[in-house]
Structures are given as structure tokens and as C-alpha cells.
Amino acid sequence: MLDYPGLHALAAVVREGSFERAARVLNVTPSAVSQRIRLLEERIGCALVVREQPCRATEAGRRLCQHLDRVRRLEQELQDTMPALAPEGPARVPLPIAVNADSLATWFAPALATFGADAPVLMEVLIDDQDHTTEWLRSGAALAAVTATARPAPGCNSRPLGAMRYLAAASPAFIARHFPDGVGAGSLARAPSLVFNAKDQLQDRWARRHCHRHVDLPRHTVPSSHAFVSAALGGMGWGLHPQALIAPHLQDGSLVELVPGAPLDVPLYWQQARVASALLEGLTRQVAASARAALLPP
């Protein structure tokens, strides 16, 4: 039998980042938290916490935290059918998911809010590029993800959600300054572009499609969907924006497409762990409904 008080202490330290904050959450002393984890480490035979600032789990510690999360979800489902087991009301269980920032800033947020408002969960939203969110599934750090990869990660199911349409846009003044003779490989190699982070390949993909070859793009890094739009409005650079996010700016003329009628459509998929979970199924239904309303058909 596993030492569940020790597991709860471990999970609290990893979640809160320190023994002191974990102690406040658990309503015990920091020395009690330290002792519980030390006894658990002695029983397992290896270190479970890297004692840094913030504290983080070792590989063994991460696997134990994932096990505790699964136990919590199973207990929650049992309490839903047997309320007498939870006399103090339903306990909220962590539900980690991975999603790209543009989806979160547009169509995914309503699904997340609707589900999180009623379900007995504590949502843990991990942000990553849509081409890399499956890595969170493979590592076990997330139970579900919005991804651009159709092939399911090990132990997961995959379903198409639809396609998010991106438009290459910039301010009229930026276009007049950097593209007076049109948009081509030469002008794109000189005009500053905007990228979300080093993983963001959308601008490169659009430029390759338009120019039929690779173009080395100068780039500003702006890791926020809304700040990305603000940077374009201010004339800082051009970039690929979700159509839904910049529609009002296109309508009032504060942003203009670099090449009208040249969108980049990115297919998105919902991958979820196959572990039976009514909570996860409830989230999946909300995500699918929101995707149907906002994305291009699969």
C-alpha cells in the first residue's frame, strides 16, 4: 500500500513550488511535510523532489504525482455516484491539459470556462505551440491537448476539431513602408516579422507557400496572442493572426492582409488519454461544441 499522506505532501510541494507553501495548503508544519516526503523517498529508494526554488519533481516524483491525480479522478467519479462518500461536498481534482495560445485566446476559452464553472476540477492549462502539445501527452504531464498532429500519442485517442484560419496582416503604414512594390522574397527578407516564440513556424510556412522557397525572416518575439495583435497595430511587424482575433481590425482598416485571399489554414485535433474518465469526457464534449461553432469544418 502506498503512503498516501506522503503522496499528498509530494504533490503539494510540486504544485506550490516550496515546502512552506505546501504546508499552508495542507495545514501542517513545513517540518511535517519534509518528514512525510523523506519517509516516502526512503520507501521508494530514490529522490522525489529537486529541492530548488521552485521545487520540482524528479522523474520518479512526477510519476507518483500522476498516479495520485488518477486516484483523485477515480475517487471523484465514485463520489458522483455515491454522494455519501463525500459528506463535505465534492473535492476538486487537478485536470491538466495542453493548448496553443491562439486557441486559448479565441475559441477554446468559452469551452474551458463553461466546463470549469460546473465541474469539480482545478484546471491546469499548459501553453505550447500546436505542433508540440503532444509532447505533454507523451510525458504524461497532460491528459488532453489541442494539437496539430492527427496521429494519436501513445495511450491517446485523436479526433479532428476543424481548422483555424490565419491571415498574414500588418498595419497600412507598415505595408506602405516595407512592401511598396509588393510582397516577395526580397521584401519579406527585409521586413520585420512577428513570432510567438522559437517554436512558431507559421510565418515561415506562409512565406514558403507564397514565395515557393524558404525565406530567412527577421523577427520580433512576442509571446502573447493579444500583444501580437497590438504589435502589428503599432507597426512593429507583420505576422500570422487568427482571423477571429483580428476581424474587427480588418473591418476598420487598422490591419490589412499582406496578400488578400492567401490564408493559412491549420487543422487542429483533440487528443485525450484513453483512461476512462467522466470528467474528461465532459470536457471533450464542451471542446467539440466550441470547435464546431468557431473553426472551419474538418
Secondary structure as UniProt FT lines:
FT   HELIX           4..16
FT   HELIX           19..26
FT   HELIX           30..44
FT   STRAND          49..50
FT   STRAND          56..57
FT   HELIX           59..81
FT   HELIX           83..85
FT   TURN            87..88
FT   STRAND          93..99
FT   HELIX           101..105
FT   TURN            106..107
FT   HELIX           108..118
FT   STRAND          121..127
FT   TURN            130..133
FT   HELIX           134..139
FT   STRAND          144..147
FT   TURN            154..155
FT   STRAND          156..170
FT   HELIX           172..178
FT   TURN            180..181
FT   HELIX           185..188
FT   TURN            189..190
FT   STRAND          193..195
FT   TURN            198..199
FT   HELIX           202..211
FT   STRAND          219..221
FT   HELIX           225..233
FT   TURN            234..235
FT   STRAND          238..242
FT   HELIX           243..252
FT   STRAND          256..257
FT   TURN            260..261
FT   STRAND          264..273
FT   HELIX           278..294
//
